[in-house]
Structures are given as structure tokens and as C-alpha cells.
Amino acid sequence: MKDLLPIAISAIVIGVIVIFLSRHFSLSSRYERKPKVHTPWSAQDHGIDPTDEQKP
């Protein structure tokens, strides 16, 4: 039981460090790209009906 305590504490500390660093750098959002212009296909993905005519 005494041998597991330092391992558990180390795992918790490493887990906290990993979570902190992942939130600080946010690498996943860095590589996401969104199209600037909605095509009819991508507009439907965002809930926009491409058949609606915009009247001035």
C-alpha cells in the first residue's frame, strides 16, 4: 500500500499538468478551418436553407 501512494500522487500531478497545458495551448482549435463562403452544401450543414431567396 505504501508503494502505491507515490505512484497515485505522481499520476494525479501529471494529469493536472497535462490538462493545464492542453487548455493553455488549445492545439486542436489551431488546425480547424472554416470556409469563408457558404456553398449550398456547406450552408445546409449549418442549418441555412439555400433555396430561400433573399429579397432586397
PDB file as gemmi writes it, atoms N, CA and C in Angstrom:
CRYST1    1.000    1.000    1.000  90.00  90.00  90.00 P 1                      
ATOM      1  N   MET A   1       0.817  -1.189   0.000  1.00  0.00           N  
ATOM      2  CA  MET A   1       0.000   0.000   0.000  1.00  0.00           C  
ATOM      3  C   MET A   1       0.865   1.259   0.000  1.00  0.00           C  
ATOM      4  N   LYS A   2       1.995   1.198   0.697  1.00  0.00           N  
ATOM      5  CA  LYS A   2       2.887   2.347   0.734  1.00  0.00           C  
ATOM      6  C   LYS A   2       3.501   2.605  -0.648  1.00  0.00           C  
ATOM      7  N   ASP A   3       3.661   1.574  -1.433  1.00  0.00           N  
ATOM      8  CA  ASP A   3       4.268   1.734  -2.754  1.00  0.00           C  
ATOM      9  C   ASP A   3       3.309   2.384  -3.746  1.00  0.00           C  
ATOM     10  N   LEU A   4       2.023   2.228  -3.542  1.00  0.00           N  
ATOM     11  CA  LEU A   4       1.043   2.782  -4.475  1.00  0.00           C  
ATOM     12  C   LEU A   4       0.787   4.273  -4.257  1.00  0.00           C  
ATOM     13  N   LEU A   5       1.024   4.771  -3.056  1.00  0.00           N  
ATOM     14  CA  LEU A   5       0.748   6.170  -2.751  1.00  0.00           C  
ATOM     15  C   LEU A   5       1.592   7.131  -3.587  1.00  0.00           C  
ATOM     16  N   PRO A   6       2.900   6.973  -3.695  1.00  0.00           N  
ATOM     17  CA  PRO A   6       3.678   7.889  -4.554  1.00  0.00           C  
ATOM     18  C   PRO A   6       3.307   7.779  -6.034  1.00  0.00           C  
ATOM     19  N   ILE A   7       2.955   6.604  -6.470  1.00  0.00           N  
ATOM     20  CA  ILE A   7       2.557   6.425  -7.869  1.00  0.00           C  
ATOM     21  C   ILE A   7       1.233   7.133  -8.129  1.00  0.00           C  
ATOM     22  N   ALA A   8       0.282   7.024  -7.213  1.00  0.00           N  
ATOM     23  CA  ALA A   8      -1.010   7.684  -7.373  1.00  0.00           C  
ATOM     24  C   ALA A   8      -0.849   9.198  -7.340  1.00  0.00           C  
ATOM     25  N   ILE A   9      -0.025   9.712  -6.433  1.00  0.00           N  
ATOM     26  CA  ILE A   9       0.208  11.153  -6.354  1.00  0.00           C  
ATOM     27  C   ILE A   9       0.880  11.652  -7.628  1.00  0.00           C  
ATOM     28  N   SER A  10       1.845  10.908  -8.134  1.00  0.00           N  
ATOM     29  CA  SER A  10       2.529  11.295  -9.377  1.00  0.00           C  
ATOM     30  C   SER A  10       1.563  11.297 -10.554  1.00  0.00           C  
ATOM     31  N   ALA A  11       0.684  10.316 -10.624  1.00  0.00           N  
ATOM     32  CA  ALA A  11      -0.279  10.250 -11.717  1.00  0.00           C  
ATOM     33  C   ALA A  11      -1.249  11.426 -11.658  1.00  0.00           C  
ATOM     34  N   ILE A  12      -1.665  11.807 -10.472  1.00  0.00           N  
ATOM     35  CA  ILE A  12      -2.577  12.950 -10.335  1.00  0.00           C  
ATOM     36  C   ILE A  12      -1.875  14.246 -10.734  1.00  0.00           C  
ATOM     37  N   VAL A  13      -0.642  14.430 -10.293  1.00  0.00           N  
ATOM     38  CA  VAL A  13       0.104  15.641 -10.631  1.00  0.00           C  
ATOM     39  C   VAL A  13       0.337  15.721 -12.138  1.00  0.00           C  
ATOM     40  N   ILE A  14       0.723  14.630 -12.751  1.00  0.00           N  
ATOM     41  CA  ILE A  14       0.940  14.619 -14.203  1.00  0.00           C  
ATOM     42  C   ILE A  14      -0.365  14.889 -14.940  1.00  0.00           C  
ATOM     43  N   GLY A  15      -1.467  14.321 -14.467  1.00  0.00           N  
ATOM     44  CA  GLY A  15      -2.766  14.567 -15.092  1.00  0.00           C  
ATOM     45  C   GLY A  15      -3.158  16.033 -15.027  1.00  0.00           C  
ATOM     46  N   VAL A  16      -2.937  16.669 -13.888  1.00  0.00           N  
ATOM     47  CA  VAL A  16      -3.257  18.094 -13.740  1.00  0.00           C  
ATOM     48  C   VAL A  16      -2.387  18.933 -14.673  1.00  0.00           C  
ATOM     49  N   ILE A  17      -1.114  18.608 -14.774  1.00  0.00           N  
ATOM     50  CA  ILE A  17      -0.215  19.343 -15.674  1.00  0.00           C  
ATOM     51  C   ILE A  17      -0.651  19.183 -17.119  1.00  0.00           C  
ATOM     52  N   VAL A  18      -1.007  17.988 -17.530  1.00  0.00           N  
ATOM     53  CA  VAL A  18      -1.442  17.747 -18.907  1.00  0.00           C  
ATOM     54  C   VAL A  18      -2.720  18.515 -19.220  1.00  0.00           C  
ATOM     55  N   ILE A  19      -3.673  18.506 -18.315  1.00  0.00           N  
ATOM     56  CA  ILE A  19      -4.930  19.231 -18.531  1.00  0.00           C  
ATOM     57  C   ILE A  19      -4.671  20.730 -18.601  1.00  0.00           C  
ATOM     58  N   PHE A  20      -3.819  21.249 -17.730  1.00  0.00           N  
ATOM     59  CA  PHE A  20      -3.496  22.671 -17.747  1.00  0.00           C  
ATOM     60  C   PHE A  20      -2.832  23.073 -19.057  1.00  0.00           C  
ATOM     61  N   LEU A  21      -1.859  22.282 -19.505  1.00  0.00           N  
ATOM     62  CA  LEU A  21      -1.166  22.614 -20.748  1.00  0.00           C  
ATOM     63  C   LEU A  21      -2.076  22.495 -21.971  1.00  0.00           C  
ATOM     64  N   SER A  22      -2.965  21.521 -21.981  1.00  0.00           N  
ATOM     65  CA  SER A  22      -3.854  21.366 -23.133  1.00  0.00           C  
ATOM     66  C   SER A  22      -4.838  22.523 -23.222  1.00  0.00           C  
ATOM     67  N   ARG A  23      -5.290  23.045 -22.100  1.00  0.00           N  
ATOM     68  CA  ARG A  23      -6.185  24.204 -22.124  1.00  0.00           C  
ATOM     69  C   ARG A  23      -5.433  25.486 -22.450  1.00  0.00           C  
ATOM     70  N   HIS A  24      -4.186  25.569 -22.031  1.00  0.00           N  
ATOM     71  CA  HIS A  24      -3.401  26.775 -22.258  1.00  0.00           C  
ATOM     72  C   HIS A  24      -3.037  26.941 -23.735  1.00  0.00           C  
ATOM     73  N   PHE A  25      -2.649  25.861 -24.388  1.00  0.00           N  
ATOM     74  CA  PHE A  25      -2.212  25.949 -25.778  1.00  0.00           C  
ATOM     75  C   PHE A  25      -3.352  25.762 -26.765  1.00  0.00           C  
ATOM     76  N   SER A  26      -4.359  25.010 -26.434  1.00  0.00           N  
ATOM     77  CA  SER A  26      -5.517  24.703 -27.285  1.00  0.00           C  
ATOM     78  C   SER A  26      -5.102  24.386 -28.716  1.00  0.00           C  
ATOM     79  N   LEU A  27      -4.361  23.329 -28.877  1.00  0.00           N  
ATOM     80  CA  LEU A  27      -3.825  22.949 -30.185  1.00  0.00           C  
ATOM     81  C   LEU A  27      -4.901  22.485 -31.148  1.00  0.00           C  
ATOM     82  N   SER A  28      -5.988  21.902 -30.643  1.00  0.00           N  
ATOM     83  CA  SER A  28      -6.994  21.362 -31.550  1.00  0.00           C  
ATOM     84  C   SER A  28      -7.684  22.465 -32.347  1.00  0.00           C  
ATOM     85  N   SER A  29      -7.925  23.619 -31.733  1.00  0.00           N  
ATOM     86  CA  SER A  29      -8.611  24.690 -32.454  1.00  0.00           C  
ATOM     87  C   SER A  29      -7.687  25.394 -33.434  1.00  0.00           C  
ATOM     88  N   ARG A  30      -6.396  25.248 -33.267  1.00  0.00           N  
ATOM     89  CA  ARG A  30      -5.446  25.919 -34.149  1.00  0.00           C  
ATOM     90  C   ARG A  30      -5.535  25.389 -35.578  1.00  0.00           C  
ATOM     91  N   TYR A  31      -5.824  24.115 -35.746  1.00  0.00           N  
ATOM     92  CA  TYR A  31      -5.800  23.499 -37.067  1.00  0.00           C  
ATOM     93  C   TYR A  31      -7.172  23.423 -37.721  1.00  0.00           C  
ATOM     94  N   GLU A  32      -8.211  23.874 -37.052  1.00  0.00           N  
ATOM     95  CA  GLU A  32      -9.542  23.839 -37.641  1.00  0.00           C  
ATOM     96  C   GLU A  32      -9.718  25.015 -38.594  1.00  0.00           C  
ATOM     97  N   ARG A  33     -10.264  24.735 -39.743  1.00  0.00           N  
ATOM     98  CA  ARG A  33     -10.500  25.783 -40.730  1.00  0.00           C  
ATOM     99  C   ARG A  33     -11.975  25.787 -41.094  1.00  0.00           C  
ATOM    100  N   LYS A  34     -12.553  26.977 -41.195  1.00  0.00           N  
ATOM    101  CA  LYS A  34     -13.947  27.096 -41.594  1.00  0.00           C  
ATOM    102  C   LYS A  34     -13.989  27.792 -42.949  1.00  0.00           C  
ATOM    103  N   PRO A  35     -14.871  27.364 -43.824  1.00  0.00           N  
ATOM    104  CA  PRO A  35     -14.971  28.030 -45.129  1.00  0.00           C  
ATOM    105  C   PRO A  35     -15.475  29.457 -44.967  1.00  0.00           C  
ATOM    106  N   LYS A  36     -14.927  30.355 -45.774  1.00  0.00           N  
ATOM    107  CA  LYS A  36     -15.322  31.762 -45.680  1.00  0.00           C  
ATOM    108  C   LYS A  36     -16.647  32.016 -46.392  1.00  0.00           C  
ATOM    109  N   VAL A  37     -16.909  31.280 -47.464  1.00  0.00           N  
ATOM    110  CA  VAL A  37     -18.138  31.448 -48.236  1.00  0.00           C  
ATOM    111  C   VAL A  37     -18.940  30.159 -48.131  1.00  0.00           C  
ATOM    112  N   HIS A  38     -20.237  30.303 -47.839  1.00  0.00           N  
ATOM    113  CA  HIS A  38     -21.081  29.111 -47.740  1.00  0.00           C  
ATOM    114  C   HIS A  38     -21.532  28.693 -49.134  1.00  0.00           C  
ATOM    115  N   THR A  39     -21.181  27.475 -49.500  1.00  0.00           N  
ATOM    116  CA  THR A  39     -21.732  26.876 -50.711  1.00  0.00           C  
ATOM    117  C   THR A  39     -23.081  26.281 -50.319  1.00  0.00           C  
ATOM    118  N   PRO A  40     -23.917  25.926 -51.292  1.00  0.00           N  
ATOM    119  CA  PRO A  40     -25.196  25.302 -50.916  1.00  0.00           C  
ATOM    120  C   PRO A  40     -25.025  24.065 -50.040  1.00  0.00           C  
ATOM    121  N   TRP A  41     -23.947  23.321 -50.267  1.00  0.00           N  
ATOM    122  CA  TRP A  41     -23.748  22.111 -49.464  1.00  0.00           C  
ATOM    123  C   TRP A  41     -23.328  22.458 -48.048  1.00  0.00           C  
ATOM    124  N   SER A  42     -22.395  23.389 -47.883  1.00  0.00           N  
ATOM    125  CA  SER A  42     -21.947  23.721 -46.537  1.00  0.00           C  
ATOM    126  C   SER A  42     -23.002  24.535 -45.792  1.00  0.00           C  
ATOM    127  N   ALA A  43     -23.833  25.284 -46.516  1.00  0.00           N  
ATOM    128  CA  ALA A  43     -24.896  26.045 -45.872  1.00  0.00           C  
ATOM    129  C   ALA A  43     -25.893  25.097 -45.203  1.00  0.00           C  
ATOM    130  N   GLN A  44     -26.179  23.982 -45.833  1.00  0.00           N  
ATOM    131  CA  GLN A  44     -27.099  23.010 -45.236  1.00  0.00           C  
ATOM    132  C   GLN A  44     -26.508  22.396 -43.970  1.00  0.00           C  
ATOM    133  N   ASP A  45     -25.192  22.258 -43.924  1.00  0.00           N  
ATOM    134  CA  ASP A  45     -24.547  21.747 -42.713  1.00  0.00           C  
ATOM    135  C   ASP A  45     -24.755  22.686 -41.533  1.00  0.00           C  
ATOM    136  N   HIS A  46     -24.902  23.982 -41.802  1.00  0.00           N  
ATOM    137  CA  HIS A  46     -25.067  24.965 -40.739  1.00  0.00           C  
ATOM    138  C   HIS A  46     -26.527  25.368 -40.551  1.00  0.00           C  
ATOM    139  N   GLY A  47     -27.456  24.653 -41.179  1.00  0.00           N  
ATOM    140  CA  GLY A  47     -28.873  24.908 -40.990  1.00  0.00           C  
ATOM    141  C   GLY A  47     -29.425  26.040 -41.834  1.00  0.00           C  
ATOM    142  N   ILE A  48     -28.695  26.439 -42.870  1.00  0.00           N  
ATOM    143  CA  ILE A  48     -29.151  27.505 -43.753  1.00  0.00           C  
ATOM    144  C   ILE A  48     -29.804  26.865 -44.972  1.00  0.00           C  
ATOM    145  N   ASP A  49     -31.025  27.284 -45.289  1.00  0.00           N  
ATOM    146  CA  ASP A  49     -31.744  26.733 -46.429  1.00  0.00           C  
ATOM    147  C   ASP A  49     -31.307  27.490 -47.688  1.00  0.00           C  
ATOM    148  N   PRO A  50     -30.600  26.824 -48.609  1.00  0.00           N  
ATOM    149  CA  PRO A  50     -30.116  27.514 -49.803  1.00  0.00           C  
ATOM    150  C   PRO A  50     -31.207  27.856 -50.802  1.00  0.00           C  
ATOM    151  N   THR A  51     -32.405  27.304 -50.602  1.00  0.00           N  
ATOM    152  CA  THR A  51     -33.493  27.599 -51.555  1.00  0.00           C  
ATOM    153  C   THR A  51     -34.220  28.889 -51.210  1.00  0.00           C  
ATOM    154  N   ASP A  52     -33.979  29.414 -50.000  1.00  0.00           N  
ATOM    155  CA  ASP A  52     -34.598  30.702 -49.641  1.00  0.00           C  
ATOM    156  C   ASP A  52     -33.963  31.812 -50.456  1.00  0.00           C  
ATOM    157  N   GLU A  53     -34.815  32.564 -51.117  1.00  0.00           N  
ATOM    158  CA  GLU A  53     -34.313  33.690 -51.912  1.00  0.00           C  
ATOM    159  C   GLU A  53     -34.255  34.927 -51.013  1.00  0.00           C  
ATOM    160  N   GLN A  54     -33.147  35.613 -51.113  1.00  0.00           N  
ATOM    161  CA  GLN A  54     -33.002  36.835 -50.328  1.00  0.00           C  
ATOM    162  C   GLN A  54     -33.542  37.996 -51.166  1.00  0.00           C  
ATOM    163  N   LYS A  55     -34.568  38.649 -50.655  1.00  0.00           N  
ATOM    164  CA  LYS A  55     -35.175  39.768 -51.367  1.00  0.00           C  
ATOM    165  C   LYS A  55     -34.595  41.077 -50.828  1.00  0.00           C  
ATOM    166  N   PRO A  56     -34.165  41.960 -51.722  1.00  0.00           N  
ATOM    167  CA  PRO A  56     -33.552  43.219 -51.259  1.00  0.00           C  
ATOM    168  C   PRO A  56     -34.533  44.174 -50.647  1.00  0.00           C  
TER     169      PRO A  56                                                      
END                                                                             
